[in-house]
Amino acid sequence: MKEKTDIIASKYLGQKTNGSEKYDNSLLVAIPRDENRVKYEINSNNLIFNGWDIWHAYEFSALTENNLPVTSLLKLKYNCKSKYLIESKSLKLYLNSFNMSNFGKTRQECLSTCKNLIEKDLSSKLQTQVEVEFLSDNTTKTKLFENYTDITKSVDETKLEIKDFEEAPELLKTETLNTLNEYRLKFDSLRSNCRVTHQPDFGDLFIYYKSYKHITEDSLIKYLTSFRKEYHFHEECVEMIYKRLFSLLNSEDELLVCALYTRRGGIDISPARWSKNFIPKDIDKLIDLKTFARYGVKQ
């Protein structure tokens, strides 16, 4: 029996894909999260983390009833507890189906109608509550993770030897210290590949943890680099990294893993996962649908 991703690939890849000239919610494809979670012993019925998936669609456009174009930045979110995640190419095709469709007499009526339709369609497809907002020039813009340090500056790069390009958790090394320490780390070279299109995905990864244990920076760089030949969705990569680090630390330790991926096809995804014993700083800004929150406010 083919996996859902194989079915998507055979439907879309190697073919001319026009999507639809008119609004069409049948284009949406949901992927079961357990397709990847079971492989990494992540129990969806008893998750070891809290988290959200945040999406930005930069090229949303529709028409009013008199064919006036309306274009806006769309932000949406849904909780990681959902049974499904949305496949990104299907979301792109679905959103593109609004391009030549008419909604409302005014620009505001158009966006309001589209917002309600998108929330309804995605919530139905994912069987969870999906929230949507259109951002404007007046939207609050804020920076995230300003006090995170580039992890590569903590090592001697001339002595760093990297050989593994498929996920290799055995590369991770820890040492136990006498003091409880906080670590805020940034890795701006996370790369993996989409399970459906096999196109490369790049992102800035942010890790916070508070522990008596210290994950050595050179081993963490080697481990994160080992994703370069992996084929996973963005959300899966973040959960895999979280699970590996969680397994190394103590159960009471605080841990956050968040990736701000660069946009591909006009859409970017920002999955965030954190331990249940704290609320990490900056996450409220990322989750807030009325705020445009990015690292360095990149748009």
C-alpha positions as a Markdown table, in Angstrom:
| # | Residue | x | y | z |
|---|---|---|---|---|
| 1 | Met | 0.0 | 0.0 | 0.0 |
| 2 | Lys | 1.4 | 3.4 | -1.0 |
| 3 | Glu | 2.1 | 6.0 | 1.7 |
| 4 | Lys | 0.2 | 9.3 | 1.4 |
| 5 | Thr | 3.3 | 11.0 | 0.2 |
| 6 | Asp | 3.8 | 8.6 | -2.7 |
| 7 | Ile | 0.3 | 9.2 | -3.8 |
| 8 | Ile | 0.9 | 13.0 | -3.7 |
| 9 | Ala | 4.1 | 12.7 | -5.6 |
| 10 | Ser | 2.5 | 10.6 | -8.4 |
| 11 | Lys | -0.3 | 13.1 | -8.7 |
| 12 | Tyr | 1.8 | 16.3 | -8.9 |
| 13 | Leu | 5.4 | 15.6 | -9.8 |
| 14 | Gly | 6.6 | 15.4 | -13.4 |
| 15 | Gln | 3.3 | 16.9 | -14.6 |
| 16 | Lys | 2.1 | 20.3 | -15.7 |
| 17 | Thr | 0.1 | 21.5 | -12.7 |
| 18 | Asn | -2.3 | 24.4 | -13.3 |
| 19 | Gly | -4.4 | 23.8 | -10.2 |
| 20 | Ser | -7.7 | 25.5 | -10.6 |
| 21 | Glu | -8.8 | 28.8 | -12.1 |
| 22 | Lys | -11.7 | 28.9 | -9.6 |
| 23 | Tyr | -11.8 | 28.3 | -5.8 |
| 24 | Asp | -11.4 | 24.5 | -5.2 |
| 25 | Asn | -11.0 | 23.1 | -1.7 |
| 26 | Ser | -10.6 | 19.5 | -3.1 |
| 27 | Leu | -7.0 | 20.4 | -3.8 |
| 28 | Leu | -6.1 | 20.2 | -0.1 |
| 29 | Val | -4.1 | 17.1 | 1.0 |
| 30 | Ala | -3.7 | 16.1 | 4.7 |
| 31 | Ile | -0.8 | 14.0 | 5.8 |
| 32 | Pro | -1.1 | 11.9 | 9.0 |
| 33 | Arg | 1.6 | 13.1 | 11.5 |
| 34 | Asp | 2.0 | 9.5 | 12.7 |
| 35 | Glu | 3.6 | 8.5 | 9.4 |
| 36 | Asn | 6.8 | 9.9 | 10.8 |
| 37 | Arg | 6.2 | 10.0 | 14.5 |
| 38 | Val | 6.0 | 6.3 | 15.0 |
| 39 | Lys | 9.4 | 5.9 | 13.5 |
| 40 | Tyr | 10.9 | 8.1 | 16.2 |
| 41 | Glu | 8.8 | 6.8 | 19.1 |
| 42 | Ile | 6.8 | 10.0 | 19.5 |
| 43 | Asn | 3.4 | 9.0 | 20.9 |
| 44 | Ser | 0.7 | 11.3 | 19.5 |
| 45 | Asn | -1.6 | 10.3 | 22.3 |
| 46 | Asn | 0.9 | 11.4 | 24.9 |
| 47 | Leu | 3.1 | 14.1 | 23.3 |
| 48 | Ile | 6.4 | 15.0 | 25.1 |
| 49 | Phe | 6.0 | 18.6 | 23.9 |
| 50 | Asn | 3.6 | 21.5 | 23.3 |
| 51 | Gly | 3.7 | 23.3 | 20.0 |
| 52 | Trp | 2.2 | 25.0 | 17.0 |
| 53 | Asp | 2.8 | 25.1 | 13.2 |
| 54 | Ile | 2.8 | 28.7 | 11.9 |
| 55 | Trp | 2.5 | 29.3 | 8.2 |
| 56 | His | 2.9 | 32.5 | 6.1 |
| 57 | Ala | 1.6 | 32.7 | 2.6 |
| 58 | Tyr | 3.1 | 35.8 | 0.9 |
| 59 | Glu | 1.3 | 35.6 | -2.4 |
| 60 | Phe | -2.4 | 35.3 | -1.6 |
| 61 | Ser | -4.7 | 37.1 | -4.0 |
| 62 | Ala | -8.4 | 37.1 | -4.9 |
| 63 | Leu | -10.8 | 39.3 | -6.8 |
| 64 | Thr | -13.8 | 41.4 | -5.6 |
| 65 | Glu | -17.1 | 41.0 | -7.4 |
| 66 | Asn | -16.1 | 43.7 | -9.9 |
| 67 | Asn | -12.7 | 42.1 | -10.5 |
| 68 | Leu | -10.6 | 44.4 | -8.4 |
| 69 | Pro | -7.5 | 42.4 | -7.3 |
| 70 | Val | -7.0 | 42.0 | -3.6 |
| 71 | Thr | -3.5 | 40.8 | -2.4 |
| 72 | Ser | -2.4 | 40.2 | 1.2 |
| 73 | Leu | 0.0 | 38.3 | 3.4 |
| 74 | Leu | -1.8 | 35.4 | 5.1 |
| 75 | Lys | -0.8 | 33.9 | 8.4 |
| 76 | Leu | -2.3 | 30.7 | 9.8 |
| 77 | Lys | -1.7 | 28.4 | 12.7 |
| 78 | Tyr | -2.8 | 25.0 | 14.1 |
| 79 | Asn | -1.7 | 23.0 | 17.1 |
| 80 | Cys | 0.8 | 20.1 | 16.9 |
| 81 | Lys | -1.8 | 17.9 | 18.6 |
| 82 | Ser | -3.7 | 17.7 | 15.4 |
| 83 | Lys | -3.8 | 14.3 | 13.8 |
| 84 | Tyr | -2.8 | 15.7 | 10.4 |
| 85 | Leu | -0.6 | 18.4 | 8.9 |
| 86 | Ile | -1.3 | 20.0 | 5.5 |
| 87 | Glu | 0.9 | 19.2 | 2.6 |
| 88 | Ser | 2.5 | 22.5 | 1.4 |
| 89 | Lys | 2.2 | 22.1 | -2.3 |
| 90 | Ser | -1.5 | 21.2 | -2.0 |
| 91 | Leu | -1.9 | 24.3 | 0.2 |
| 92 | Lys | -0.2 | 26.4 | -2.5 |
| 93 | Leu | -2.5 | 25.0 | -5.2 |
| 94 | Tyr | -5.6 | 25.5 | -3.0 |
| 95 | Leu | -4.7 | 29.2 | -2.2 |
| 96 | Asn | -3.9 | 29.8 | -5.9 |
| 97 | Ser | -7.4 | 28.7 | -6.7 |
| 98 | Phe | -8.6 | 31.9 | -5.1 |
| 99 | Asn | -6.7 | 34.1 | -7.6 |
| 100 | Met | -9.4 | 34.3 | -10.2 |
| 101 | Ser | -12.4 | 33.8 | -7.9 |
| 102 | Asn | -14.7 | 36.7 | -6.9 |
| 103 | Phe | -15.6 | 37.4 | -3.2 |
| 104 | Gly | -17.4 | 40.5 | -1.8 |
| 105 | Lys | -18.1 | 44.0 | -3.0 |
| 106 | Thr | -15.1 | 45.6 | -1.3 |
| 107 | Arg | -11.6 | 44.6 | -0.5 |
| 108 | Gln | -12.5 | 44.1 | 3.1 |
| 109 | Glu | -15.5 | 41.9 | 2.3 |
| 110 | Cys | -13.3 | 39.9 | 0.0 |
| 111 | Leu | -10.6 | 39.2 | 2.6 |
| 112 | Ser | -13.2 | 38.5 | 5.3 |
| 113 | Thr | -15.0 | 35.9 | 3.0 |
| 114 | Cys | -11.7 | 34.3 | 2.1 |
| 115 | Lys | -10.6 | 34.1 | 5.7 |
| 116 | Asn | -13.8 | 32.3 | 6.7 |
| 117 | Leu | -13.5 | 29.9 | 3.8 |
| 118 | Ile | -9.9 | 29.0 | 4.5 |
| 119 | Glu | -10.5 | 28.5 | 8.2 |
| 120 | Lys | -13.5 | 26.3 | 7.4 |
| 121 | Asp | -11.7 | 24.2 | 4.7 |
| 122 | Leu | -8.4 | 23.7 | 6.6 |
| 123 | Ser | -10.2 | 22.9 | 9.9 |
| 124 | Ser | -12.3 | 20.3 | 8.1 |
| 125 | Lys | -9.4 | 18.8 | 6.3 |
| 126 | Leu | -7.1 | 18.6 | 9.3 |
| 127 | Gln | -9.9 | 17.8 | 11.8 |
| 128 | Thr | -8.7 | 20.5 | 14.1 |
| 129 | Gln | -9.1 | 24.3 | 14.7 |
| 130 | Val | -7.2 | 26.3 | 12.2 |
| 131 | Glu | -7.0 | 30.1 | 12.7 |
| 132 | Val | -6.3 | 32.5 | 9.8 |
| 133 | Glu | -5.5 | 36.2 | 9.7 |
| 134 | Phe | -4.6 | 38.6 | 6.8 |
| 135 | Leu | -1.7 | 40.9 | 7.7 |
| 136 | Ser | -1.5 | 44.5 | 6.5 |
| 137 | Asp | 1.1 | 47.2 | 6.3 |
| 138 | Asn | -0.1 | 48.3 | 9.8 |
| 139 | Thr | 0.6 | 44.9 | 11.3 |
| 140 | Thr | 2.9 | 44.9 | 14.3 |
| 141 | Lys | 6.4 | 43.7 | 13.2 |
| 142 | Thr | 8.8 | 42.3 | 15.8 |
| 143 | Lys | 12.0 | 40.3 | 15.9 |
| 144 | Leu | 12.4 | 36.9 | 17.4 |
| 145 | Phe | 15.3 | 35.2 | 19.1 |
| 146 | Glu | 17.5 | 38.3 | 19.2 |
| 147 | Asn | 19.7 | 36.9 | 22.1 |
| 148 | Tyr | 20.5 | 33.6 | 20.4 |
| 149 | Thr | 24.1 | 32.9 | 19.5 |
| 150 | Asp | 25.4 | 31.5 | 16.3 |
| 151 | Ile | 26.5 | 28.0 | 17.3 |
| 152 | Thr | 29.3 | 27.9 | 14.7 |
| 153 | Lys | 31.1 | 30.7 | 16.5 |
| 154 | Ser | 31.5 | 28.4 | 19.5 |
| 155 | Val | 33.8 | 26.0 | 17.7 |
| 156 | Asp | 37.0 | 26.0 | 15.8 |
| 157 | Glu | 35.7 | 25.4 | 12.3 |
| 158 | Thr | 39.2 | 24.4 | 11.0 |
| 159 | Lys | 39.1 | 21.4 | 13.3 |
| 160 | Leu | 35.5 | 20.4 | 12.7 |
| 161 | Glu | 35.3 | 17.3 | 10.6 |
| 162 | Ile | 31.8 | 16.5 | 9.2 |
| 163 | Lys | 31.1 | 13.2 | 7.4 |
| 164 | Asp | 27.5 | 12.3 | 8.0 |
| 165 | Phe | 24.6 | 13.7 | 5.9 |
| 166 | Glu | 21.8 | 11.4 | 7.0 |
| 167 | Glu | 20.3 | 11.8 | 10.4 |
| 168 | Ala | 22.8 | 10.4 | 12.9 |
| 169 | Pro | 21.8 | 10.9 | 16.6 |
| 170 | Glu | 24.8 | 9.0 | 17.8 |
| 171 | Leu | 26.8 | 12.1 | 16.9 |
| 172 | Leu | 25.3 | 14.0 | 19.9 |
| 173 | Lys | 27.5 | 14.2 | 22.9 |
| 174 | Thr | 26.9 | 15.6 | 26.4 |
| 175 | Glu | 28.8 | 16.4 | 29.5 |
| 176 | Thr | 27.4 | 16.9 | 33.0 |
| 177 | Leu | 28.2 | 20.2 | 34.8 |
| 178 | Asn | 27.9 | 21.2 | 38.4 |
| 179 | Thr | 25.8 | 24.3 | 37.6 |
| 180 | Leu | 22.4 | 24.7 | 36.0 |
| 181 | Asn | 22.9 | 26.7 | 32.7 |
| 182 | Glu | 20.8 | 28.2 | 30.0 |
| 183 | Tyr | 21.8 | 27.8 | 26.3 |
| 184 | Arg | 20.3 | 29.9 | 23.4 |
| 185 | Leu | 21.7 | 28.7 | 20.1 |
| 186 | Lys | 21.1 | 29.5 | 16.5 |
| 187 | Phe | 22.0 | 27.3 | 13.5 |
| 188 | Asp | 21.3 | 29.1 | 10.2 |
| 189 | Ser | 22.2 | 26.3 | 7.9 |
| 190 | Leu | 19.6 | 23.7 | 8.5 |
| 191 | Arg | 18.8 | 21.9 | 5.3 |
| 192 | Ser | 16.6 | 18.9 | 4.6 |
| 193 | Asn | 14.5 | 17.8 | 1.6 |
| 194 | Cys | 10.8 | 17.7 | 1.0 |
| 195 | Arg | 9.3 | 14.2 | 1.2 |
| 196 | Val | 7.0 | 14.9 | -1.8 |
| 197 | Thr | 9.0 | 17.1 | -4.2 |
| 198 | His | 12.5 | 16.2 | -3.0 |
| 199 | Gln | 13.3 | 19.9 | -3.3 |
| 200 | Pro | 15.7 | 21.3 | -0.7 |
| 201 | Asp | 14.4 | 23.2 | 2.3 |
| 202 | Phe | 16.5 | 25.7 | 4.3 |
| 203 | Gly | 15.8 | 27.3 | 7.6 |
| 204 | Asp | 17.2 | 29.0 | 10.7 |
| 205 | Leu | 17.0 | 26.7 | 13.7 |
| 206 | Phe | 16.7 | 28.0 | 17.3 |
| 207 | Ile | 17.4 | 25.8 | 20.3 |
| 208 | Tyr | 17.0 | 26.8 | 23.9 |
| 209 | Tyr | 17.6 | 24.5 | 26.8 |
| 210 | Lys | 18.2 | 24.8 | 30.6 |
| 211 | Ser | 20.0 | 21.9 | 32.1 |
| 212 | Tyr | 22.9 | 20.6 | 34.2 |
| 213 | Lys | 23.8 | 18.7 | 31.0 |
| 214 | His | 25.7 | 20.4 | 28.2 |
| 215 | Ile | 25.3 | 19.3 | 24.6 |
| 216 | Thr | 28.7 | 19.9 | 23.1 |
| 217 | Glu | 28.4 | 22.5 | 20.3 |
| 218 | Asp | 30.6 | 20.6 | 17.8 |
| 219 | Ser | 28.5 | 17.4 | 18.2 |
| 220 | Leu | 25.3 | 19.5 | 17.8 |
| 221 | Ile | 26.6 | 21.1 | 14.6 |
| 222 | Lys | 27.5 | 17.6 | 13.2 |
| 223 | Tyr | 24.1 | 16.3 | 14.1 |
| 224 | Leu | 22.1 | 19.2 | 12.6 |
| 225 | Thr | 24.2 | 19.0 | 9.4 |
| 226 | Ser | 23.3 | 15.3 | 9.1 |
| 227 | Phe | 19.8 | 16.3 | 7.9 |
| 228 | Arg | 21.2 | 17.5 | 4.6 |
| 229 | Lys | 20.2 | 14.3 | 2.8 |
| 230 | Glu | 17.1 | 13.5 | 4.8 |
| 231 | Tyr | 13.6 | 13.7 | 3.2 |
| 232 | His | 11.1 | 15.0 | 5.7 |
| 233 | Phe | 8.5 | 17.7 | 6.1 |
| 234 | His | 9.5 | 20.8 | 8.1 |
| 235 | Glu | 7.4 | 19.8 | 11.0 |
| 236 | Glu | 8.9 | 16.4 | 11.1 |
| 237 | Cys | 12.4 | 17.7 | 11.2 |
| 238 | Val | 11.7 | 19.9 | 14.2 |
| 239 | Glu | 10.0 | 17.0 | 16.1 |
| 240 | Met | 12.9 | 14.7 | 15.3 |
| 241 | Ile | 15.5 | 17.1 | 16.6 |
| 242 | Tyr | 13.4 | 17.8 | 19.7 |
| 243 | Lys | 13.0 | 14.1 | 20.4 |
| 244 | Arg | 16.8 | 13.5 | 20.1 |
| 245 | Leu | 17.7 | 16.4 | 22.4 |
| 246 | Phe | 14.9 | 15.5 | 24.8 |
| 247 | Ser | 16.3 | 12.0 | 25.1 |
| 248 | Leu | 19.7 | 13.4 | 26.1 |
| 249 | Leu | 18.5 | 15.8 | 28.7 |
| 250 | Asn | 16.9 | 15.3 | 32.1 |
| 251 | Ser | 13.1 | 15.0 | 32.3 |
| 252 | Glu | 12.8 | 18.3 | 34.2 |
| 253 | Asp | 14.9 | 20.3 | 31.8 |
| 254 | Glu | 13.4 | 23.1 | 29.7 |
| 255 | Leu | 13.7 | 22.6 | 25.9 |
| 256 | Leu | 12.6 | 24.6 | 22.9 |
| 257 | Val | 13.2 | 23.7 | 19.2 |
| 258 | Cys | 11.9 | 26.2 | 16.6 |
| 259 | Ala | 12.7 | 26.4 | 12.9 |
| 260 | Leu | 11.9 | 29.5 | 10.7 |
| 261 | Tyr | 12.1 | 28.1 | 7.2 |
| 262 | Thr | 12.7 | 30.3 | 4.2 |
| 263 | Arg | 9.8 | 30.5 | 1.8 |
| 264 | Arg | 9.4 | 28.2 | -1.1 |
| 265 | Gly | 6.6 | 28.7 | -3.6 |
| 266 | Gly | 5.5 | 31.8 | -1.7 |
| 267 | Ile | 5.0 | 29.9 | 1.6 |
| 268 | Asp | 7.1 | 29.5 | 4.7 |
| 269 | Ile | 6.5 | 27.2 | 7.7 |
| 270 | Ser | 7.6 | 27.9 | 11.2 |
| 271 | Pro | 7.1 | 24.8 | 13.5 |
| 272 | Ala | 7.9 | 25.3 | 17.2 |
| 273 | Arg | 8.0 | 22.6 | 19.9 |
| 274 | Trp | 8.8 | 23.0 | 23.6 |
| 275 | Ser | 8.7 | 21.1 | 26.8 |
| 276 | Lys | 5.5 | 21.2 | 28.8 |
| 277 | Asn | 7.1 | 22.6 | 32.0 |
| 278 | Phe | 7.6 | 26.2 | 30.7 |
| 279 | Ile | 6.5 | 28.8 | 28.1 |
| 280 | Pro | 9.5 | 30.0 | 26.1 |
| 281 | Lys | 10.1 | 33.6 | 25.5 |
| 282 | Asp | 9.1 | 34.9 | 22.0 |
| 283 | Ile | 6.8 | 32.1 | 21.2 |
| 284 | Asp | 3.7 | 34.2 | 22.0 |
| 285 | Lys | 4.9 | 36.7 | 19.3 |
| 286 | Leu | 5.3 | 33.9 | 16.8 |
| 287 | Ile | 1.8 | 32.4 | 17.6 |
| 288 | Asp | 0.0 | 35.8 | 17.6 |
| 289 | Leu | -1.8 | 36.0 | 14.3 |
| 290 | Lys | -1.9 | 39.8 | 14.5 |
| 291 | Thr | 1.9 | 40.1 | 14.6 |
| 292 | Phe | 4.4 | 39.5 | 11.9 |
| 293 | Ala | 7.3 | 37.9 | 13.9 |
| 294 | Arg | 10.4 | 36.7 | 12.2 |
| 295 | Tyr | 14.1 | 36.4 | 12.9 |
| 296 | Gly | 15.4 | 39.9 | 11.8 |
| 297 | Val | 11.8 | 40.6 | 10.5 |
| 298 | Lys | 12.7 | 39.1 | 7.1 |
| 299 | Gln | 9.9 | 39.3 | 4.6 |
